[in-house]
Amino acid sequence: MKGLILCAGKGTRLQPFSYTQPKSMIPVVNKPVLEYCIESLTKQGINEIGIAINQSQQVIIDQVGNGQKYGANVKYIYQTEQKGIAHAVKQAEQFLDGEPFILLLGDNLIAEDLKVLIDTYNINNSHGSMMLASVPNPQDYGVVEIQKEQIISLVEKPKNPKSNLAIIGVYLLDSSIFEAINNIQMSPRGEYEITDAIQWLIDQGKSISYTITNSLFSDVGTVDRWLEANEWMMNQKWNNQIKVGKPTILENCIIKGPVIIGDNCTIINAEIGPYVCIGNDCRIENCEMDNSILLEKVIIKNLKYPVSKSVFGREVYINGDDQNMITNLNFVLGDKSKINSGN
């Protein structure tokens, strides 16, 4: 069995952060989402992993390399046109070489162990298996309809969902998926949908099994979902712990866990947490913040008002000396943004 992680999307909903990095490289708890995907595969002994990227995503190759540091052998597959998930899978046909494979989306975090999906596939002797979850807003997902414990239909983002069981971007498929992809048409939104391909298999009488997870998951495709993922991942991995890098300096600070602070940071006269992740080489003075993410080399000084539910890109600079000019409690600032109210 092999693994395939799709990362070639443009991440338009995550702008301005996706201007400078692929959304699969967005850090959650100071680690790129893509690394969680790789680790979930290698945990199941799946070491042959393909990563679908586009030609502008050299940063992924620079970070992941050949996969050796994860105990994997990584191959890169180029998707030169973004025509949907099924189109991306088609580009990987040669790499997959007829083997069954787990398909993950590179901007998805899934708390559920992939062993559940593999066991479901093996027990049912099916042509594929899918991970589903009950959601309150099924119209925002691909949705399945089930009768007599069998999937009978899949619809991408239906206006009138027939169930609340959402497809959360975790699949196990065998090589029959390529015949299906070759027999579907482009959808009205201009993509070759993996849901259409799986529906084609079902219509041909091929069984697709499923498992329903009660564990947390997030599509880290918007700033709100990024912050949400950061919070539940911190709860899951750190509880109320505080992790401080070296040689980080803390002076006259109150830290409320869970909080993660990177290396070479200086934090003075500040109240930090809960649910704050601070990257390396940051400086924070005279401010209060919770539920926020700071990437590397952020400088924030002298804010009168507490900061909450904010994301600061790399090398953001904020100096709030003139307190009346900064009243925004929620910041979304891309790399190298500057706010200097003292000028």
C-alpha positions in Angstrom: 0.0 0.0 0.0 1.2 3.5 -0.9 0.3 7.0 0.2 -0.7 10.0 -1.9 -0.9 13.5 -0.5 -2.3 16.3 -2.6 -0.8 19.8 -2.2 -1.0 21.5 -5.6 -4.0 23.7 -4.8 -3.6 27.5 -4.8 -5.1 28.1 -1.3 -7.0 31.3 -2.3 -9.2 31.2 0.8 -6.1 31.4 3.0 -4.7 34.6 1.5 -2.6 36.6 2.3 -0.6 33.7 3.9 -0.8 31.5 0.8 0.9 34.2 -1.2 4.2 33.2 0.3 3.7 29.5 1.1 1.5 26.6 0.1 -1.4 26.0 2.4 0.0 22.5 3.2 3.0 24.3 4.7 0.9 26.4 7.1 2.1 25.6 10.6 -0.3 24.1 13.2 1.3 24.0 16.7 4.5 25.2 14.9 4.6 22.2 12.5 3.4 22.2 8.8 0.1 20.4 8.2 1.9 18.3 5.5 4.2 16.8 8.1 1.2 15.5 10.1 -0.1 13.8 6.9 3.3 12.1 6.3 3.5 11.0 9.9 -0.1 9.5 9.9 1.0 7.4 6.9 4.3 6.2 8.2 2.6 5.3 11.5 0.8 2.6 9.5 4.0 1.4 7.9 3.2 3.2 4.6 6.6 4.5 3.6 6.2 5.0 -0.2 4.5 8.4 -0.4 3.8 10.5 -3.4 3.2 14.3 -3.0 1.4 16.1 -5.7 2.6 19.7 -6.1 2.7 22.5 -8.7 5.7 24.0 -10.2 5.8 27.0 -7.7 6.0 24.8 -4.6 9.7 24.3 -4.3 9.4 25.1 -0.6 7.7 21.7 -0.1 10.6 19.9 -1.7 13.1 22.0 0.4 11.2 21.1 3.6 10.4 17.5 3.0 13.2 16.4 0.8 13.3 12.7 -0.1 11.3 11.9 3.1 14.2 10.1 4.9 13.8 12.2 8.0 10.2 10.9 8.4 11.2 7.3 7.7 9.6 7.5 4.2 10.6 7.5 0.5 8.9 10.6 -1.0 8.3 11.1 -4.7 7.0 14.3 -6.2 4.3 14.4 -8.8 3.6 17.6 -10.7 0.0 18.7 -11.3 0.6 21.5 -13.8 -3.1 22.4 -14.0 -5.5 22.5 -11.0 -8.4 20.5 -12.3 -9.6 18.8 -9.2 -8.8 15.9 -6.9 -9.5 13.2 -9.5 -7.2 15.0 -12.0 -4.4 15.1 -9.4 -4.9 11.4 -8.6 -4.6 10.6 -12.4 -1.2 12.3 -12.5 0.0 9.8 -9.9 -1.1 6.6 -11.7 2.5 5.6 -12.7 3.8 6.2 -9.2 1.0 4.1 -7.6 1.7 1.3 -10.1 -1.5 -0.7 -9.4 -1.2 -0.7 -5.6 -4.0 0.3 -3.3 -3.3 3.7 -1.7 -4.4 6.1 1.0 -5.3 9.5 -0.4 -5.0 12.5 1.9 -5.4 16.2 1.2 -2.4 18.2 2.3 -4.3 20.9 4.1 -6.4 18.5 6.2 -5.7 17.5 9.8 -7.4 14.3 11.0 -7.2 13.1 14.6 -8.5 9.6 13.8 -5.9 6.9 13.3 -5.7 5.7 9.7 -5.7 2.1 10.9 -9.5 2.4 11.3 -9.8 3.1 7.5 -7.4 0.3 6.6 -9.3 -2.2 8.7 -12.6 -1.2 7.2 -11.2 -1.7 3.7 -9.7 -5.1 4.5 -12.7 -6.5 6.4 -15.2 -5.5 3.7 -12.9 -6.6 0.8 -14.1 -3.5 -1.0 -12.7 -1.4 -3.9 -12.3 1.6 -1.7 -13.1 3.0 1.7 -13.9 6.5 2.9 -13.7 8.3 6.2 -16.9 10.2 7.1 -18.0 12.5 9.9 -21.4 13.9 11.1 -21.3 17.6 10.6 -23.8 20.4 11.2 -23.2 22.1 7.8 -23.2 19.2 5.3 -23.9 21.6 2.4 -20.2 22.7 2.7 -18.9 19.2 2.1 -19.2 16.3 -0.2 -22.0 14.2 1.3 -22.9 10.6 1.1 -26.3 8.8 1.2 -26.4 5.4 2.9 -29.0 2.7 2.6 -28.7 -0.7 4.4 -25.2 0.2 5.4 -24.1 0.7 1.8 -23.1 4.0 0.2 -25.5 4.6 -2.7 -24.7 8.2 -3.7 -22.1 11.0 -3.3 -22.8 14.6 -4.0 -20.3 17.5 -3.8 -21.6 20.4 -1.7 -25.3 19.8 -2.3 -27.9 22.5 -1.7 -30.3 20.0 -0.1 -28.1 17.3 1.6 -29.6 13.9 2.0 -27.6 13.2 5.1 -25.2 15.0 7.5 -22.4 12.5 6.7 -19.6 14.5 5.2 -16.6 13.2 3.3 -13.6 14.6 5.1 -10.8 14.0 2.6 -9.5 10.6 3.7 -9.8 7.8 1.2 -8.4 4.3 0.6 -8.7 3.3 -3.1 -7.6 0.5 -5.3 -6.5 0.8 -9.0 -10.1 0.6 -10.3 -10.3 4.3 -9.5 -8.3 5.1 -12.6 -10.9 3.5 -14.9 -13.5 5.6 -13.0 -11.6 8.8 -13.6 -11.3 8.0 -17.3 -15.1 7.7 -17.5 -16.2 10.9 -15.7 -16.8 14.4 -17.1 -15.6 17.7 -15.8 -18.1 19.1 -13.2 -19.9 22.4 -13.5 -17.3 24.1 -11.4 -14.5 23.0 -13.8 -13.0 20.1 -11.9 -12.8 16.4 -12.2 -14.4 15.4 -8.8 -13.2 12.4 -6.9 -16.8 12.0 -5.7 -17.9 11.6 -9.3 -15.3 8.9 -9.8 -16.3 7.0 -6.7 -20.0 7.3 -7.7 -19.0 5.8 -11.1 -17.5 2.8 -9.2 -20.7 2.4 -7.1 -22.8 2.6 -10.3 -20.7 -0.2 -11.7 -21.6 -2.4 -8.7 -18.2 -2.0 -7.0 -18.5 -1.8 -3.2 -17.1 1.2 -1.3 -16.9 0.8 2.4 -16.8 3.6 5.0 -16.0 4.4 8.6 -17.5 7.2 10.6 -15.1 9.1 12.9 -16.1 10.9 16.0 -12.6 12.4 16.3 -11.7 16.0 15.5 -10.7 17.1 12.0 -10.1 20.4 10.2 -9.6 21.6 6.7 -7.0 24.3 7.3 -8.3 26.3 4.3 -9.3 29.5 6.0 -7.9 31.6 8.8 -10.8 30.7 11.1 -10.2 27.0 10.5 -6.5 27.4 11.0 -7.0 28.9 14.4 -9.6 26.2 15.2 -7.1 23.5 14.3 -4.4 25.1 16.3 -6.6 25.1 19.4 -7.8 21.5 19.2 -4.3 20.2 18.3 -2.8 22.1 21.3 -5.5 20.5 23.5 -4.7 17.1 22.1 -0.9 17.3 22.3 -0.2 19.7 25.1 -3.2 20.0 27.4 -2.3 23.0 29.6 1.5 22.6 29.2 3.8 25.4 28.3 6.7 24.8 26.0 9.5 27.4 25.7 12.4 27.1 23.3 16.0 28.0 23.9 17.5 30.5 24.5 14.1 32.3 24.8 13.9 35.1 27.4 10.8 35.7 29.5 10.7 38.7 31.8 7.7 39.8 34.0 5.3 37.6 32.0 2.1 35.6 32.8 1.9 32.5 30.6 -1.4 30.5 30.5 -1.1 27.1 28.9 -1.3 25.6 26.4 1.3 27.9 24.9 4.2 27.1 22.6 7.1 29.6 22.3 9.8 29.0 19.8 13.6 29.5 20.0 15.4 32.8 20.3 12.3 34.8 21.4 12.1 37.7 23.8 8.9 38.3 25.7 8.7 41.2 28.2 5.8 42.5 30.3 3.3 40.3 28.5 0.4 38.0 29.3 0.3 35.1 26.8 -2.3 32.4 26.4 -4.1 30.2 26.3 -3.8 28.7 22.8 -0.9 30.8 21.5 1.8 29.5 19.2 4.8 31.7 18.7 7.4 31.0 16.1 11.2 31.4 16.4 12.9 34.8 16.7 9.9 36.8 17.9 9.8 39.8 20.2 6.7 40.7 22.3 6.6 43.6 24.7 3.8 45.2 26.7 0.8 43.3 25.4 -1.7 40.6 26.1 -2.9 37.9 23.7 -4.7 34.6 23.5 -5.9 32.2 20.7 -3.3 33.5 18.2 -0.6 32.3 15.9 2.7 34.2 15.3 5.0 33.0 12.6 8.8 33.7 12.6 10.4 37.1 13.4 7.3 38.9 14.5 7.7 42.0 16.6 4.7 43.4 18.6 5.1 46.2 21.1 3.0 48.4 23.3 -0.6 47.4 22.6 -3.2 48.7 25.0 -5.9 46.3 24.0 -5.8 42.5 24.2 -5.2 40.6 21.0 -7.3 37.5 20.3 -8.0 35.1 17.4 -5.2 36.7 15.3 -2.6 35.5 12.9 0.6 37.3 12.2 2.8 36.4 9.2 6.5 36.3 9.1 8.4 39.5 10.0 5.2 41.4 10.9 6.0 44.6 12.9 3.5 46.4 15.2 4.4 49.3 17.4 1.4 50.7 19.3 3.0 53.7 21.0 0.0 55.9 20.0 -2.6 53.7 21.7 -5.6 55.5 20.3 -4.7 54.5 16.7 -4.8 50.7 17.3 -8.1 49.5 18.5 -8.4 46.3 16.5 -8.4 43.2 18.7 -8.3 40.7 15.8 -5.4 40.9 13.3 -4.9 39.0 10.1 -1.6 40.2 8.8 0.5 38.7 6.0 4.3 38.4 5.9 6.2 41.7 6.5 3.2 43.8 7.3 4.0 46.9 9.3 1.8 49.0 11.7 3.7 51.7 13.4 1.2 54.1 15.0 4.0 56.2 16.6 4.8 57.6 13.1 
